[in-house]
Every structure is written in structure tokens, then in C-alpha cells.
Amino acid sequence: MKKLIALALVMVMALSLFAGCAKEETTTTTAAAGTTTAATEATTAAPESNVEPIEDLILAKTYGLETFNIFNTEGANARGILINLVEGLLDNNNKSQSIPAIAKSWGSEDGNVTWKFDLRDDAKWVDVNGNEKAPVIAADFEVGMEWILNFHKNGGSNTSKLIEFVKGAKEYYEYTKELEPAEALALTAGEGSKFLELVGIETPDDHTVIYTAIKPTPYFDSLAQTTSFYPMSQGMVDEIGVENINSMTNENMWYNSCYTMTEYVSGNEMVLKPNPLYWDKEAKIFNSVTLKQVESTDVAYMLFENGENDYVTLNYTQVMEIYNDPNHKYHDYLVEQNPGMRANQMHFTYDKYLADGTPDTNWNTAIANLNFRKSLYYGIDFLEYYKRFNPINPMNCENNFYTRADLVYMSDGTQYVEVVRDEMGIDEKSDTKIAQLNPTKAEEHKKLAIEELTAQGVTFPVVIEYYIGSSQDAVDNAKVLEQSMEECLGADYIDVKLMEYGAMSGTQVRDNGMSAFAINSYAGAFADPSTYLTQEIYGDANAFYTRNYSRINNLPADSEVALALQEYTRLYHEANAITDDHDARLRAFAKAEAYFFDQVITVPVYITNSYCLTNIDLNSQMYSMLGGSADKMKNWETNLNGYTSAEMEAIRASAK
């Protein structure tokens, strides 16, 4: 990599060897960034330097592709590749706003119940060599939806959003489940079909698709960005054979996005070439894209050094090696990644079991106590843990909420999470202090918890078994968290024991309720707080975290924690019933989310925000809280010589 400008990093870091608990409450106020839902392309300013654009992009990936049918996977990694081959109704710009793709315009005229999408007339299906197969028409969206909802065709993948929001989708899905496989495979979305009889989708002509929602859904257009609303040509199904669609290859699939995949070697390499009939003639498309599957980020880093990879995410050790050596060739090229799309929580297990299968009564009793949970909420200083992900600007990893920032805004441009912040009464975002951290309050709740729990027979320190993977990064991260928790709250109060999965998988540990907590997150599916908050409601089999992690449904309905979650659920449903007033809906959800944290059902932890070396202008990429849009290799600004940290910061500043 050639150095373009010898500039020092503008970021300053103070690393300490040991975890500490913040005592001071210095606050720096920052303005909330507002935006609108206008469907316009955002632009970025190219760095004023010796830019050499990339014509043939090379990217190293630590994962491959398990299917070429975008409907038959729910994995973000696979979708990130396949959206370059198959395109849906809408895309995103770099500010997470909806922009046209196959649909050139869209909207609702009846209070958000029916949604009409007007399709462009120049979108084509092509084969692997770019030869035209058929125009993309409205009926293709019926075929795609029928495929997803047909149990024997797609096995249930990507059905949840359709079942929840599209009229008749659940009925059709259940109908197909009861059929014999051969009978279900013979079904189509054609005229007079059972699908069109039951499901709320109409195509009055080749360039109009109309969806009927189960209830008024003001954020329906954000749903239309997702895989569930992608098209499939009946011509391709007929050509390949319905029984072969899920095993189709790059050579026989049909394409309608910006690339076709001309070469595919499983576990090794994929080569993409421009689709010559792609509708967006103004788009910047690479002459070729080579995706190399590698076994680790260390290999990806080596390839970057050799000029055989244009982007690499760095681990903690690599960042520190580069940052601490002013003479390192990449010292000025450390670039902070775009913030991750997930808001990670510390999800407690309220019905925990020990390795021998007996209930962990001491932990279960302790975590059911509100004062114990509040001592954790106010007492844990996550700063050293943040440094494991971003050792230079660790506070950029701060997370105070369940809903991810940038997901949705009030009509005046205020971020929804700022409304939650006001409801919670926590400090405005600071560059120096985690908002919820309050050692004084933590000590008050700790004293109350000890008094109440001792009377219930709980012994101290409370043992907190935390199961982790065996990778060195996972172990090192967990050790930092363990030390932070015990130092902040006292080793005489809690004893964090790190437990490796061993022969078990993380799913086995989760399903058996063996870990006292897990740190992870849920990926949003549409631009509304309910996409996150519904995962924690009480008594609902579809609520992912209540069912799989907290296990609160297993507790007596009149227990303190269950009653708290029932009240949260009431507030959630009250908010979700508001469909005619956007701001009122968001304010009501903010009350529910604030109550959720007042009861400390979970503890917010971090947002992924790490460092990379990049020949790609990250600000030119699509950006969305809803999926893998950033992986769509279209309209990227690039520089074969790489971007310095100063250049990327200047680009980002100019785009605000």
C-alpha cells in the first residue's frame, strides 16, 4: 500500500491494563443526528489526493455460500453475497433511507393498509453470461412470495415477516403444511391459484404490485427491503425444475441485480462480473469482483499486505500492534468501521440449570431480585470491555438501549432512541462516561439486595456461570468482562466463573439454560421499534429472547419478574396498537422500552465498532439497520492506495 499523506492519527487512546470503575461523571453533550425518509441518494466527497480507483475488486471472506436461492437462507453472510445477484423492490442509501430498486415509486393511500409499488420497465432477468431470459414483472413477486410461504418448497425460511404482516400469508403457509410434498410442489401463484385466493397480493398489470397488510403498517416499505419480498421468475422455476430450485447453481440460476457469478469453487473462490442488462446504467460497477474464502482474519490480513485483498477487519492484537508503532506502514491507515447494526445486551437466564441438570437455585433467586439486577445495571463499567472491540475510541461502542440507533426517527428528525433516553432519565451521550454507570446507586441497590437475598437463603458471592467459546478472542474478551464485573461490584458479592462450551454447542448451552447470561443481539427486520421489542414480550412463543434466553415464561406467572414482563408486554401492545400517529407510536414504545430497563430485564452492553484497513470508502456503501445492504457492491468509491484515518474522517464529516 502506498502512503498518500503522512498524517498522524487524530484519535487519542489511554489504555489501562486492568478493568476499572468510573467515579467521575464528566459529560460532553452531542447533538442527535436527524434525518428524513426521503428516497434520495446520498453523496460522499472523495478525498483530495492521488486516488487510483479500483477496477477489479478483491475481498477475502471467512465464510462461503451454502445456497444460491436467496429465499432458502436467513444468514446475513449469504444474503450479503446474493443481493449482488438478485434484487428486490427497494435498496438503501448510505443514511439507511429507502431508495428505488426494482420499484421506482411506492406508497399507501388508505392509511397504510394497502401498499402499491410501481415497477420500472427496464429490469431484466439474465443468465450467467448476461443473456436476457425475461423481463422482471409484477407476477415475479407473487411467485417469490408463494415459494417462501409454501412449506414444502422452502421449509419455513423467511416466512415470519410475511406471516406477521401480509393478509392471508399465515393461512396459505398452514394450508401448504398439510399437503403431501408432491401436491405442494405442484402449486403455483398463477391465475385461479389457492395462493391468490388467500394471500393479500395483487398484480393488476406487469408493473404494479399491491400488498394488503393485516393491519395499518406505516413502516411497510422498510419490510419491502427484505428477502421476503424479493422476486422469482416462474420461467426459471420451469426451466430448472421446481425440485431443483434449492440446489440451483451459479450456472443455471437467473440474475437481475448488478452482477452475475461467472465462477464458483466451493470453499475457495467466487468471481462476479457486471450484469450487462442491469437497469441502473449510471451505477458504478466493478469490472470484476473476486471473493476469496479464507480460514481466518489473519489470512485476510496477509492477503491485504500482499495487495490481494481490498478490505480487512482487524482484531484487537492487530489494531494495537499498528496503533502503538508510529513507524508501522499502516499506522496512518487505521479506519474506524461503520457502527454495527446490532445493539448487544446482557441477556439474563432466569430459569438456569447447572451442568448436572439441577436448578441453579442460588442464581435463580438472586437474579429474580430487582435490587440485585439494578446493582448490575448501575455498577458494571464496560469501558475495558469496549476496548476489546475498539481500543482507540472505546466509547464509540457504548450502547444504552434495546433498539438500535439510526433505525427510526420522529417526524422532526429526532432519533427514537433519544426519546427513550429522555424517558429513562439517563445522561446525554458523553465521550468519557457510560450513561447508566452510577456507582453510588449501584452500592445502594447492592446493600438492599444483600439484605433481601440473605433472608431468602442466598449465599454470597453469587456464582455467575458464563459460558463462552474456546477461541482466544472469546476467552480474552470474557476475562476482561469477568475482571470488570468483580472489581466494580466486589468479589465478595459476585463470582464470575468462565465456562467453555467444550463438546457442546452454544445452542445446547442456551437450550439447557446453563449460562447465567449471554451477550448478543437481535437483527432488526423493519424500521419500527417493535422489530426489536417484540422479542422480549411475555407468553409469546415467537418472542425469540423470552423463549430462548430469559426463559421467564417458565417462572410462576405471579413471580416478580414475570409480573414485570407482563406489564412491559401490556405497554408494548398498547404502543403497537397506535397506527395512525407516527410520533405517538414512537413515544408509547419509548415508555415501554424505558420500563423494560427500569426493571433491568436485560443490561445494554455494546455496539460493534472496530477498525479495519480499507481501499473502500466506507461512507459510500449502502447502510441499513435491516440487513446486509452494505455488501451490495454498487456505487462504491475506492482507492487502490487505501484510505488514511484522517481522509475517512474528512469524508464522513463532509457528508454530515
Secondary structure by P-SEA (a helix, b strand, c coil): ccccccccccbbbbbbcbbbbbccbbbbbbbbbbbcccbbbbbbbccccbbbbbcbbbbbbccccccccccccccaaaaaaaaaccccccccccccbbbbcccccccccccccbbbbbbbcccccccccccccccccaaaaaaaaaaaaccccccccccccccccccaaaaaaaaaaaccaaaaaacccccccccccccccccccccbbbbbccccccaaaaaaaccccbbbbaaaaaaaccccccccccccccccccccccccccccbbbbbccccccccccccccbbbbbbbccaaaaaaaaaaccccbbbbcaaaaaaaaacccccccccccccccccccccccccccccccccccaaaaaaaaacaaaaaaaaacccaaaaaaacccccccccccccccccccccccccccaaaaaaaaaccccccccccccccaaaaaaaaaaaaaaaaaacccccbbbbbbbcccaaaaaaaaaaaaaaaaacccccbbbbbbccccccaaaaaaacccccccbbbbbcccccccccccccccccccccccccccccccccccaaaaaaaaaaaaaaaaaaccccaaaaaaaaaaaaaaaaaaccbbbbbccccccccccccccccccccccccccccbbbbbcccccaaaaaaaaaaac
